[in-house]
Every structure is written in C-alpha cells, then in structure tokens.
Amino acid sequence: MHPYRTRFKKYIVAEFLPPRQARGKRHKQDRVIIFCPGLHGGPSSAPLLDFYSKKGFWAFKFRYRGTWESGGKFLRYSHEKDVLDIISQLPKGFVTIPDHKRFAVRPKAVYVCGVSFGGTAAILASRSGKVTKIIALSAVIDWRDQAQRGHTLDWSRRFTREGFGDAYRFSDRDWQKLSNGKFYSPIAEVDRMEGKKILLIHTKDDDVVRPRPTVKFAKKTGAKLILLKRGGHGSSSWFTKPQFYTKIAKFLKNGPQ
C-alpha cells in the first residue's frame, strides 16, 4: 500500500499508514509508532511503514524541519520538538495531501524509533509523558565525542551542504550549536531520563558513532542496552529485520497495547 502524505504544524512533512487490521478483528486501542530518520537518510519510507502498519500500528516517518520537503530551518530548534509537535497534533486531526482526507488519532501508546541522528531525537523525546517508549539505533549521545573523530562535525557539515544542497537548509551558526555539549544532546539531559522507557541498540564496530557514550548513558540512566559485536552503523532497515524486530516487540510488549 502506498503511504499517505501529510503536513504537521504547517512545516513538517510526513508519510504515514493506518494500521491494517485483520478481517473481523478490531484493535482495542490505537498504537502509534513514529520513525526519526538518520541525518543523511533518504526520504523513502514505504517498506518500513508498510511493515508496521501490518503489525497494527499507525506508522509515521517525517522529515525534520529544514530538510527535504519540510519547511523551516534545520537545527534552528532541537529536533525532538518535531516529534512532539506531531504527537500533539494527532488527536486534533491531520489531512492527506492533496486529496484532504481527514484522520485523527487518540493514541493509547506512542512509540518513537530513531537511528543515528534520529536516535538522538527519540531519546530526547522520551522525556515527554506523551511518549510511552523509544528505541534508538546507533544514536548520537554526545556530539562532543563526534567532534573528535573521523566523521567530525565540520566534516559532516561540509558533506551535508556540498552533497545534499537545499535538501538541508541550515546556517553555520546553528550547526555549530551541536559542539557546545548542551544543544540536542542526550548526555546533557541524562538526569532527566527515565531509563525504563529506553531501548538502545549499538554495535561495537560502529565506525560512525562510537558505542562508548551509549554504554555510559545506559549505565547512568538504567536504559536497556543491546550491544552487538558487529554490524556497523545502524540503518532504518534494522527495524524490520527479524532479529531486531523480535527484540523490539518484546521491549514494547510491557507497555500499553
């Protein structure tokens, strides 16, 4: 099934699919799952949304403000705000583009999943009481750690601007905020985290985002951590692979269904 397209808070473009219910069955309550893409992830989302729609979720994947089709400026605000703005609009209603078919969702459970840059958004969104649980793959926990490695913040800034052009619209001043250790930074909010809401998945051989900050974050917050020997840097496709989905489903099972 081809995903619907909508816009939240005028700026945030998202694709989504409603849950595909088995014939003769009804879900007792609506479950929403929101996917936060990685920094350079392409906009394609159909297989991911279709997979979770078939599992009974309202499935959403969005573009951050200031990226791809979404309006605004990238990194002007901390991007968990995009997630929370979507959640706040769900019960108020949203319409498809361009046919203006209207939907409204009053979820009993909201799950947020993110990979890499999107894992950061998911972790920070977990502070909201409206978020039930989150899953973060290869998440950036501390941008100061990134600034000291091969894929430095300056390298990523130049690559993003030169390689993606207007798909990412940001100022150097806003990008530089990532290096201060406070902006869009889970490590700066570690004392405000509710670890039981968080599942972290990382690999020891991730050469893009080191696992060490993730391990430290898990110990400080009590978050559940799955640390794999190998696999490299995570991608959104992991959310549909059986070996990962089994772990994800088990983690979500204790929350509202």
Backbone as JSON, one array per atom type, in Angstrom:
{
  "sequence": "MHPYRTRFKKYIVAEFLPPRQARGKRHKQDRVIIFCPGLHGGPSSAPLLDFYSKKGFWAFKFRYRGTWESGGKFLRYSHEKDVLDIISQLPKGFVTIPDHKRFAVRPKAVYVCGVSFGGTAAILASRSGKVTKIIALSAVIDWRDQAQRGHTLDWSRRFTREGFGDAYRFSDRDWQKLSNGKFYSPIAEVDRMEGKKILLIHTKDDDVVRPRPTVKFAKKTGAKLILLKRGGHGSSSWFTKPQFYTKIAKFLKNGPQ",
  "N": [[0.84, -1.2, 0.0], [0.56, 2.2, -0.86], [2.05, 4.87, 0.92], [0.27, 7.49, 2.66], [0.54, 11.07, 2.48], [1.2, 13.86, 4.57], [1.03, 16.97, 6.44], [2.37, 18.41, 9.31], [1.87, 20.93, 11.77], [2.19, 22.95, 9.89], [4.8, 22.97, 8.8], [6.13, 20.44, 8.92], [6.6, 17.73, 6.96], [5.25, 14.53, 6.5], [5.05, 10.99, 5.99], [2.63, 8.38, 6.15], [0.88, 5.44, 7.34], [-2.22, 3.96, 8.15], [-3.17, 1.47, 10.65], [-3.32, -1.87, 9.46], [-5.89, -3.83, 9.85], [-6.75, -7.16, 10.7], [-9.27, -9.03, 8.99], [-12.46, -8.94, 10.45], [-11.52, -8.4, 12.95], [-10.78, -6.08, 15.58], [-8.7, -3.48, 16.73], [-8.07, -2.9, 20.13], [-7.17, -0.49, 21.06], [-5.57, 2.45, 19.83], [-2.28, 2.34, 18.59], [0.63, 4.16, 18.11], [3.48, 4.6, 16.08], [6.43, 6.32, 15.55], [8.9, 7.2, 13.28], [12.17, 8.39, 13.28], [14.39, 9.7, 11.06], [17.86, 9.05, 10.04], [20.67, 11.33, 9.73], [21.49, 11.66, 7.01], [19.65, 10.15, 5.73], [17.6, 8.94, 3.09], [14.41, 10.05, 1.73], [12.64, 7.92, 1.26], [10.2, 5.68, 2.48], [8.29, 3.69, 2.35], [8.48, 0.71, 2.59], [9.14, 0.37, 5.33], [7.01, 1.65, 6.71], [4.88, 0.14, 5.76], [5.45, -2.37, 6.84], [5.11, -1.97, 9.64], [2.51, -1.04, 9.71], [1.14, -3.34, 9.03], [1.58, -4.71, 11.35], [-0.17, -3.6, 13.05], [0.05, -0.91, 13.82], [-0.37, 2.68, 13.79], [1.67, 4.13, 11.6], [4.31, 6.38, 11.18], [6.62, 8.4, 9.36], [8.81, 11.09, 9.22], [10.08, 14.24, 7.88], [12.64, 16.23, 9.1], [12.28, 19.62, 10.3], [13.34, 22.03, 7.98], [14.54, 20.24, 6.25], [14.61, 18.3, 3.24], [11.35, 18.07, 2.02], [10.12, 19.49, 4.06], [9.33, 22.6, 5.7], [10.98, 25.53, 7.13], [13.99, 25.88, 9.18], [16.83, 23.85, 9.44], [18.14, 22.52, 12.42], [17.59, 24.83, 13.8], [15.95, 24.61, 15.95], [15.96, 22.23, 18.65], [15.57, 18.91, 17.59], [13.82, 17.01, 18.68], [11.58, 18.41, 19.14], [10.16, 18.42, 16.75], [9.13, 15.82, 16.73], [7.47, 15.89, 19.04], [5.69, 17.86, 18.31], [4.31, 16.62, 16.25], [3.06, 14.54, 17.69], [1.39, 16.04, 19.36], [-0.46, 17.03, 17.56], [-1.85, 14.86, 16.56], [-4.37, 13.98, 17.85], [-5.9, 16.18, 17.23], [-6.28, 16.19, 14.56], [-5.41, 15.64, 11.09], [-4.67, 16.08, 7.62], [-4.62, 14.41, 4.43], [-2.36, 14.85, 1.64], [-2.78, 15.3, -1.8], [-5.52, 15.21, -1.46], [-6.95, 15.76, 0.83], [-8.09, 14.03, 2.73], [-9.32, 13.29, 5.89], [-7.88, 12.48, 9.03], [-7.8, 11.45, 12.46], [-6.14, 10.71, 15.46], [-6.22, 9.22, 18.57], [-4.06, 8.23, 20.51], [-3.31, 5.43, 22.62], [-0.89, 4.55, 23.17], [2.35, 5.68, 22.4], [5.11, 5.21, 20.47], [8.49, 5.9, 19.79], [10.95, 5.72, 17.37], [14.32, 5.8, 16.38], [17.24, 6.35, 14.33], [20.71, 6.8, 14.51], [21.3, 10.15, 14.02], [18.57, 10.49, 14.27], [18.08, 8.78, 16.39], [18.95, 10.29, 18.5], [16.95, 12.27, 18.58], [14.77, 10.65, 19.28], [15.53, 9.72, 21.86], [15.61, 12.14, 23.34], [12.96, 12.91, 23.07], [11.77, 11.08, 24.71], [11.52, 12.13, 27.23], [9.08, 13.3, 27.43], [5.83, 12.96, 28.79], [3.93, 12.02, 27.05], [5.09, 10.17, 25.45], [5.46, 6.76, 25.2], [7.41, 4.63, 24.99], [10.8, 4.33, 23.69], [12.96, 3.48, 20.96], [16.31, 3.4, 20.08], [18.7, 3.31, 17.6], [22.15, 3.04, 17.14], [22.59, 5.62, 18.2], [23.46, 9.1, 18.46], [24.87, 10.19, 21.31], [26.47, 12.05, 22.56], [27.54, 14.91, 21.18], [29.98, 16.11, 21.38], [31.79, 14.06, 21.45], [31.65, 13.19, 18.83], [32.87, 15.32, 17.58], [35.53, 14.87, 17.83], [36.38, 12.86, 16.21], [36.85, 10.83, 13.15], [34.61, 11.25, 11.4], [33.98, 14.09, 11.81], [32.22, 16.95, 13.26], [32.58, 19.18, 11.65], [33.36, 18.01, 9.23], [30.99, 16.6, 8.66], [29.23, 18.75, 8.38], [30.22, 20.03, 6.06], [29.97, 17.94, 4.22], [27.21, 17.54, 4.25], [26.22, 20.0, 3.29], [27.53, 20.29, 0.77], [26.99, 17.86, -0.46], [24.22, 17.48, -0.36], [22.91, 19.84, -0.77], [20.13, 21.98, -1.11], [18.48, 20.21, 0.19], [19.03, 20.13, 2.84], [18.73, 22.77, 4.91], [20.44, 25.1, 6.51], [22.16, 27.22, 8.86], [25.63, 28.02, 9.4], [26.07, 28.86, 11.96], [23.93, 27.73, 13.44], [24.49, 25.03, 13.05], [26.89, 24.81, 14.42], [26.07, 24.83, 17.04], [25.8, 22.23, 17.87], [28.22, 21.45, 18.93], [28.45, 22.44, 21.49], [27.78, 20.87, 23.6], [25.38, 20.97, 24.92], [23.15, 21.54, 23.34], [20.63, 19.74, 21.7], [21.32, 17.26, 22.88], [21.58, 14.22, 24.39], [23.3, 13.45, 26.52], [23.52, 15.72, 28.04], [21.1, 15.81, 29.25], [20.9, 13.72, 30.94], [20.17, 13.31, 33.61], [17.49, 13.67, 33.59], [16.27, 11.6, 32.4], [14.19, 8.75, 31.93], [14.99, 5.72, 32.35], [13.72, 3.2, 31.97], [12.03, 3.51, 29.86], [13.52, 3.38, 27.6], [15.18, 1.78, 24.94], [18.27, 0.89, 23.79], [20.26, 0.2, 20.98], [23.29, -0.85, 19.78], [26.41, -1.3, 18.01], [29.62, -2.81, 18.51], [31.49, -2.37, 16.56], [30.83, -0.05, 15.25], [31.74, 2.47, 13.18], [31.01, 5.04, 12.75], [29.41, 6.28, 14.73], [30.57, 6.11, 17.85], [30.33, 3.4, 20.25], [30.89, 3.8, 22.96], [29.92, 6.22, 24.4], [27.21, 5.54, 24.42], [27.12, 3.23, 25.98], [27.92, 4.28, 28.47], [25.82, 6.09, 28.89], [23.64, 4.33, 29.13], [24.3, 3.01, 31.52], [24.14, 5.11, 33.37], [21.46, 5.88, 33.23], [19.93, 3.62, 33.43], [18.81, 2.53, 31.23], [17.77, 0.04, 28.87], [20.16, -1.87, 27.17], [21.31, -3.2, 24.16], [24.11, -4.54, 23.07], [25.93, -5.25, 20.35], [28.37, -7.42, 18.81], [29.19, -7.02, 16.16], [28.23, -5.37, 13.07], [28.21, -2.83, 12.23], [27.28, 0.59, 11.42], [24.0, 1.53, 12.32], [20.85, 1.27, 10.5], [17.66, 2.32, 9.14], [16.45, 0.08, 8.12], [16.95, -1.95, 9.88], [14.87, -1.99, 11.68], [12.96, -3.63, 10.65], [14.05, -6.1, 10.33], [14.04, -9.53, 11.21], [15.65, -10.41, 13.47], [16.01, -8.09, 14.91], [13.43, -7.0, 15.13], [12.14, -8.86, 16.75], [13.34, -8.39, 19.25], [12.61, -5.73, 19.62], [9.78, -5.89, 19.65], [9.43, -7.4, 21.96], [10.37, -5.64, 23.89], [8.5, -3.57, 23.69], [6.24, -4.86, 24.49], [5.55, -4.81, 27.22], [4.47, -2.34, 27.57], [1.55, -0.16, 27.09], [-0.9, -1.74, 25.07]],
  "CA": [[0.0, 0.0, 0.0], [1.35, 3.42, -0.94], [1.78, 5.72, 2.09], [-0.31, 8.82, 2.57], [1.42, 12.17, 2.84], [0.51, 14.92, 5.3], [1.89, 18.03, 6.96], [2.07, 18.77, 10.69], [2.32, 22.25, 12.21], [2.46, 23.71, 8.66], [6.15, 22.81, 8.3], [6.71, 19.09, 8.96], [6.02, 16.78, 6.03], [5.39, 13.15, 6.97], [4.3, 9.93, 5.33], [2.05, 7.51, 7.17], [-0.11, 4.43, 7.01], [-3.02, 3.49, 9.28], [-3.0, 0.03, 10.9], [-4.1, -2.78, 8.64], [-6.49, -4.79, 10.76], [-7.22, -8.42, 10.12], [-10.73, -9.03, 8.78], [-13.25, -9.42, 11.57], [-10.89, -8.06, 14.22], [-10.62, -4.66, 15.87], [-7.71, -3.18, 17.77], [-8.71, -2.34, 21.31], [-6.77, 0.9, 21.21], [-4.63, 2.85, 18.78], [-0.87, 2.44, 18.89], [1.34, 4.98, 17.13], [4.93, 4.48, 16.06], [6.99, 7.41, 14.76], [10.28, 6.92, 12.93], [13.04, 9.56, 13.1], [15.45, 9.24, 10.17], [19.23, 9.48, 10.25], [20.99, 12.64, 9.18], [21.52, 11.66, 5.55], [18.73, 9.15, 5.23], [16.71, 9.38, 2.03], [13.01, 10.18, 2.16], [11.83, 6.73, 1.01], [9.76, 5.09, 3.75], [7.17, 2.78, 2.13], [8.61, -0.64, 3.18], [9.13, 0.47, 6.79], [5.66, 1.97, 7.14], [4.02, -1.0, 5.43], [5.75, -3.43, 7.8], [4.5, -1.69, 10.94], [1.06, -0.98, 9.51], [0.65, -4.73, 9.1], [1.68, -5.14, 12.74], [-1.25, -2.98, 13.81], [0.41, 0.43, 14.27], [-0.33, 3.88, 12.97], [3.1, 4.28, 11.37], [4.68, 7.68, 10.62], [8.02, 8.79, 9.19], [8.74, 12.5, 8.87], [11.29, 14.98, 7.52], [12.89, 17.29, 10.08], [12.18, 21.0, 9.82], [14.51, 22.49, 7.26], [15.13, 19.18, 5.42], [13.79, 17.75, 2.18], [10.14, 18.84, 1.69], [9.63, 20.24, 5.21], [9.72, 24.0, 5.76], [11.75, 25.95, 8.29], [15.44, 25.8, 9.17], [17.39, 22.7, 10.12], [18.92, 22.8, 13.63], [17.19, 26.07, 14.46], [15.45, 24.11, 17.23], [16.29, 20.85, 18.95], [14.6, 18.26, 16.72], [12.74, 16.26, 19.33], [10.4, 19.26, 19.03], [9.38, 17.95, 15.6], [8.4, 14.63, 17.18], [6.43, 16.27, 19.99], [4.66, 18.61, 17.57], [3.48, 15.62, 15.56], [2.23, 13.86, 18.7], [0.36, 16.96, 19.87], [-1.49, 17.27, 16.54], [-2.56, 13.65, 16.19], [-5.79, 13.96, 18.22], [-6.59, 17.34, 16.65], [-6.58, 15.84, 13.19], [-4.48, 15.99, 10.03], [-5.28, 15.75, 6.33], [-3.7, 13.92, 3.43], [-2.03, 15.73, 0.53], [-3.51, 16.57, -1.93], [-6.97, 15.0, -1.5], [-7.52, 16.29, 2.08], [-8.8, 13.04, 3.54], [-9.01, 13.67, 7.27], [-7.68, 11.47, 10.06], [-7.48, 11.88, 13.82], [-5.71, 9.55, 16.25], [-6.08, 9.44, 20.02], [-3.3, 7.02, 20.84], [-3.12, 4.95, 23.98], [0.55, 4.32, 23.3], [3.16, 6.31, 21.36], [6.49, 4.73, 20.46], [9.34, 6.69, 18.9], [12.13, 4.96, 16.97], [15.23, 6.63, 15.62], [18.55, 5.8, 14.02], [21.8, 7.77, 14.43], [20.78, 11.48, 14.36], [17.19, 10.28, 14.7], [18.09, 8.18, 17.71], [19.06, 11.42, 19.43], [15.6, 12.84, 18.69], [13.93, 9.71, 20.02], [15.92, 9.73, 23.28], [15.19, 13.39, 23.95], [11.5, 12.9, 23.11], [11.31, 10.18, 25.78], [11.25, 12.9, 28.45], [7.67, 13.69, 27.43], [4.87, 11.99, 29.3], [3.11, 11.53, 25.94], [5.84, 9.12, 24.78], [5.41, 5.55, 26.01], [8.74, 4.03, 24.96], [11.55, 4.67, 22.49], [14.06, 2.61, 20.56], [17.33, 4.19, 19.39], [19.78, 2.54, 17.0], [23.38, 3.77, 16.82], [22.25, 7.02, 18.48], [24.48, 10.04, 18.93], [24.59, 10.54, 22.7], [27.28, 13.22, 22.93], [28.11, 15.47, 19.96], [31.39, 16.45, 21.61], [32.54, 12.88, 21.07], [31.72, 13.2, 17.36], [33.77, 16.39, 17.14], [36.92, 14.44, 17.99], [36.6, 11.64, 15.44], [37.0, 10.95, 11.71], [33.41, 11.94, 10.91], [33.83, 15.23, 12.72], [31.09, 17.82, 12.97], [32.9, 20.04, 10.5], [33.29, 17.14, 8.05], [29.57, 16.34, 8.39], [28.63, 20.0, 7.89], [30.62, 20.24, 4.67], [29.39, 16.87, 3.42], [25.77, 17.79, 4.15], [25.97, 21.16, 2.43], [28.01, 20.06, -0.59], [26.43, 16.64, -1.02], [22.76, 17.44, -0.36], [22.39, 21.13, -1.21], [18.94, 22.53, -0.44], [17.76, 19.2, 0.96], [19.28, 20.5, 4.24], [18.85, 24.22, 4.89], [20.88, 25.46, 7.86], [23.26, 28.19, 8.95], [26.81, 27.51, 10.11], [25.9, 29.19, 13.39], [23.07, 26.72, 14.05], [25.21, 23.74, 13.06], [27.92, 24.88, 15.44], [25.47, 24.6, 18.36], [25.97, 20.83, 18.24], [29.5, 21.24, 19.61], [28.52, 23.06, 22.81], [27.52, 19.86, 24.62], [24.08, 21.18, 25.56], [22.08, 21.58, 22.35], [20.27, 18.47, 21.06], [22.33, 16.38, 23.47], [21.09, 13.35, 25.46], [24.18, 13.4, 27.68], [23.26, 16.91, 28.86], [19.81, 15.62, 29.91], [20.94, 12.37, 31.49], [19.49, 13.26, 34.9], [16.04, 13.8, 33.38], [15.84, 10.46, 31.59], [13.53, 7.62, 32.57], [15.65, 4.64, 31.63], [12.87, 2.06, 31.63], [11.32, 3.81, 28.61], [14.5, 3.49, 26.53], [15.96, 0.64, 24.45], [19.39, 1.31, 22.95], [20.92, -0.87, 20.24], [24.53, -0.34, 19.2], [27.4, -2.34, 17.72], [30.97, -2.46, 18.95], [32.31, -1.98, 15.42], [30.27, 1.14, 14.6], [32.82, 3.42, 12.94], [30.43, 6.37, 12.52], [29.07, 6.75, 16.07], [31.19, 5.17, 18.79], [29.4, 2.86, 21.25], [31.27, 4.11, 24.35], [28.96, 7.12, 25.06], [25.94, 4.83, 24.6], [27.28, 2.35, 27.14], [27.92, 5.13, 29.66], [24.47, 6.62, 29.05], [22.79, 3.25, 29.62], [24.61, 2.77, 32.93], [23.68, 6.24, 34.18], [20.01, 6.04, 33.19], [19.24, 2.35, 33.6], [18.19, 2.15, 29.96], [18.12, -1.3, 28.36], [21.15, -1.77, 26.1], [21.72, -4.38, 23.41], [25.4, -4.2, 22.46], [26.28, -6.34, 19.44], [29.78, -7.45, 18.46], [29.43, -6.45, 14.83], [27.03, -4.96, 12.31], [28.44, -1.49, 11.69], [26.35, 1.66, 11.8], [22.62, 1.12, 12.13], [20.01, 1.9, 9.48], [16.22, 2.14, 9.39], [16.06, -1.27, 7.71], [17.06, -2.84, 11.03], [13.59, -2.05, 12.4], [12.1, -4.66, 10.05], [14.74, -7.38, 10.29], [13.51, -10.41, 12.28], [16.46, -10.48, 14.69], [15.81, -6.85, 15.66], [12.01, -6.81, 15.44], [11.82, -9.72, 17.89], [13.77, -7.68, 20.46], [11.78, -4.52, 19.73], [8.42, -6.29, 20.05], [9.49, -7.84, 23.35], [10.53, -4.44, 24.71], [7.24, -2.82, 23.67], [5.15, -5.67, 24.98], [5.17, -4.44, 28.59], [3.77, -1.06, 27.56], [0.15, -0.25, 26.66], [-1.07, -2.43, 23.78]],
  "C": [[0.88, 1.25, 0.0], [1.04, 4.33, 0.24], [1.06, 7.0, 1.73], [0.77, 9.84, 2.92], [0.61, 13.25, 3.54], [1.53, 15.95, 5.77], [1.43, 18.37, 8.37], [2.64, 20.16, 11.0], [2.82, 23.1, 11.03], [3.81, 23.38, 8.02], [6.57, 21.35, 8.06], [5.95, 18.14, 8.03], [6.29, 15.36, 6.55], [4.61, 12.23, 6.04], [3.78, 8.99, 6.41], [1.14, 6.48, 6.55], [-0.9, 4.09, 8.26], [-2.76, 2.0, 9.51], [-3.88, -0.79, 9.96], [-4.63, -3.89, 9.52], [-6.9, -6.05, 10.01], [-8.74, -8.39, 10.02], [-11.44, -9.63, 9.99], [-12.66, -9.1, 12.93], [-10.79, -6.55, 14.37], [-9.55, -4.48, 16.93], [-8.41, -2.5, 18.93], [-8.35, -0.87, 21.49], [-5.69, 1.21, 20.17], [-3.21, 2.93, 19.33], [-0.18, 3.19, 17.75], [2.83, 4.71, 17.23], [5.47, 5.52, 15.08], [8.48, 7.13, 14.53], [11.03, 8.22, 12.62], [14.23, 9.14, 12.25], [16.83, 9.69, 10.6], [19.5, 10.78, 9.51], [20.93, 12.66, 7.66], [20.63, 10.59, 4.95], [17.82, 9.71, 4.15], [15.27, 9.38, 2.48], [12.16, 8.94, 1.97], [11.46, 6.04, 2.33], [8.7, 4.0, 3.58], [7.35, 1.4, 2.77], [8.52, -0.63, 4.71], [7.72, 0.71, 7.31], [4.71, 0.8, 6.89], [4.21, -2.12, 6.44], [5.02, -3.19, 9.12], [2.99, -1.48, 10.85], [0.45, -2.37, 9.62], [0.72, -5.29, 10.51], [0.64, -4.47, 13.64], [-0.97, -1.59, 14.34], [-0.07, 1.49, 13.26], [1.15, 4.21, 12.81], [3.39, 5.59, 10.63], [6.19, 7.76, 10.44], [8.03, 10.2, 8.63], [10.09, 13.03, 8.42], [11.48, 16.11, 8.53], [12.64, 18.67, 9.46], [13.49, 21.39, 9.12], [15.19, 21.42, 6.42], [14.1, 18.7, 4.4], [12.55, 18.63, 1.94], [9.63, 19.7, 2.85], [10.14, 21.68, 5.18], [10.56, 24.28, 6.99], [13.24, 25.8, 8.09], [15.91, 24.62, 10.0], [18.29, 23.17, 11.27], [18.63, 24.16, 14.25], [16.67, 25.75, 15.86], [15.95, 22.69, 17.42], [15.2, 19.95, 18.35], [13.68, 17.24, 17.38], [11.45, 17.08, 19.33], [9.53, 18.85, 17.84], [8.52, 16.76, 15.99], [7.22, 15.03, 18.07], [5.34, 17.09, 19.33], [3.74, 17.67, 16.8], [2.53, 14.96, 16.55], [1.1, 14.76, 19.16], [-0.76, 17.18, 18.85], [-2.33, 16.04, 16.23], [-4.04, 13.65, 16.59], [-6.59, 15.12, 17.64], [-6.95, 17.11, 15.2], [-5.53, 16.34, 12.21], [-5.07, 15.48, 8.72], [-4.2, 15.28, 5.35], [-3.51, 14.96, 2.33], [-2.04, 14.87, -0.74], [-5.02, 16.42, -1.76], [-7.69, 15.39, -0.22], [-8.47, 15.29, 2.77], [-8.37, 13.23, 4.98], [-8.9, 12.45, 8.18], [-7.48, 12.16, 11.41], [-7.16, 10.63, 14.63], [-5.58, 9.97, 17.7], [-5.36, 8.23, 20.6], [-3.28, 6.71, 22.33], [-1.66, 4.63, 24.25], [1.25, 4.98, 22.12], [4.59, 5.83, 21.52], [7.27, 5.55, 19.44], [10.61, 5.9, 18.64], [13.03, 5.86, 16.13], [16.56, 5.95, 15.4], [19.55, 6.93, 13.88], [21.32, 9.14, 14.9], [19.34, 11.37, 14.88], [17.07, 9.59, 16.04], [18.21, 9.24, 18.79], [17.69, 12.05, 19.66], [14.69, 11.95, 19.53], [14.24, 9.73, 21.52], [15.43, 10.99, 23.97], [13.66, 13.48, 24.04], [10.97, 12.05, 24.25], [11.02, 10.91, 27.08], [9.79, 13.31, 28.56], [6.79, 12.59, 27.99], [3.97, 11.41, 28.23], [3.79, 10.39, 25.19], [5.92, 7.91, 25.7], [6.77, 4.89, 26.13], [9.45, 4.46, 23.69], [12.6, 3.59, 22.23], [15.03, 3.44, 19.74], [18.45, 3.28, 18.91], [20.97, 3.45, 16.72], [23.23, 5.27, 17.09], [23.47, 7.84, 18.87], [24.06, 10.51, 20.33], [25.28, 11.85, 23.08], [27.98, 13.75, 21.67], [29.57, 15.88, 20.15], [32.29, 15.27, 21.27], [32.7, 12.82, 19.56], [32.74, 14.21, 16.86], [35.23, 15.96, 17.15], [37.29, 13.25, 17.1], [36.68, 11.91, 13.95], [35.84, 11.67, 11.06], [33.12, 13.1, 11.86], [32.61, 16.06, 12.36], [31.36, 18.71, 11.77], [32.85, 19.24, 9.2], [31.83, 16.9, 7.67], [28.86, 17.59, 7.85], [28.95, 20.2, 6.41], [30.0, 19.19, 3.75], [27.89, 17.11, 3.19], [25.48, 18.92, 3.17], [26.35, 20.87, 0.97], [27.34, 18.85, -1.25], [24.93, 16.63, -1.16], [22.12, 18.77, -0.71], [21.19, 21.58, -0.41], [18.09, 21.48, 0.26], [17.94, 19.42, 2.46], [19.6, 21.99, 4.26], [19.17, 24.7, 6.3], [21.96, 26.53, 7.76], [24.43, 27.54, 9.67], [26.68, 27.75, 11.61], [25.02, 28.15, 14.08], [23.77, 25.37, 14.1], [26.22, 23.7, 14.21], [27.38, 24.63, 16.85], [25.64, 23.15, 18.82], [27.23, 20.59, 19.07], [29.54, 21.77, 21.04], [28.21, 22.08, 23.95], [26.17, 19.97, 25.29], [22.92, 21.1, 24.57], [21.88, 20.2, 21.73], [21.2, 17.36, 21.56], [21.75, 15.53, 24.59], [21.98, 13.36, 26.7], [23.94, 14.59, 28.61], [21.96, 16.77, 29.66], [19.75, 14.3, 30.67], [20.17, 12.26, 32.8], [17.97, 13.35, 34.78], [15.46, 12.62, 32.62], [15.22, 9.36, 32.45], [13.97, 6.36, 31.82], [14.74, 3.5, 31.2], [12.07, 2.28, 30.35], [12.23, 3.67, 27.39], [15.17, 2.14, 26.23], [17.01, 1.18, 23.49], [20.0, 0.09, 22.28], [22.14, -0.27, 19.55], [25.45, -1.52, 18.9], [28.79, -1.86, 18.14], [31.84, -1.98, 17.79], [31.72, -0.8, 14.64], [31.38, 2.17, 14.43], [32.31, 4.82, 12.6], [30.08, 7.02, 13.86], [29.6, 5.73, 17.08], [30.18, 4.67, 19.82], [29.69, 3.31, 22.68], [30.3, 5.09, 25.03], [27.61, 6.45, 25.32], [26.0, 3.92, 25.82], [27.23, 3.16, 28.44], [26.52, 5.67, 29.95], [23.53, 5.55, 29.63], [23.03, 2.98, 31.1], [24.06, 3.87, 33.82], [22.15, 6.32, 34.28], [19.25, 4.76, 33.52], [18.51, 1.91, 32.35], [18.64, 0.74, 29.57], [19.06, -1.13, 27.17], [21.39, -3.14, 25.49], [22.98, -3.99, 22.65], [25.88, -5.41, 21.66], [27.77, -6.27, 19.07], [30.06, -6.78, 17.13], [28.11, -6.13, 14.14], [27.19, -3.57, 11.72], [27.42, -0.49, 12.18], [24.94, 1.28, 11.42], [21.93, 1.85, 10.99], [18.55, 1.58, 9.78], [15.75, 0.73, 9.02], [16.13, -2.26, 8.86], [15.72, -3.0, 11.75], [12.67, -3.13, 11.86], [12.78, -6.02, 9.99], [14.29, -8.25, 11.46], [14.32, -10.39, 13.56], [16.33, -9.22, 15.55], [14.35, -6.67, 16.05], [11.6, -7.67, 16.64], [12.17, -9.03, 19.2], [12.92, -6.44, 20.7], [10.39, -4.87, 20.24], [8.39, -6.72, 21.52], [9.58, -6.63, 24.28], [9.22, -3.66, 24.8], [6.1, -3.55, 24.37], [4.66, -5.26, 26.36], [4.46, -3.11, 28.67], [2.31, -1.26, 27.17], [0.06, -0.87, 25.27], [-2.42, -2.08, 23.16]]
}
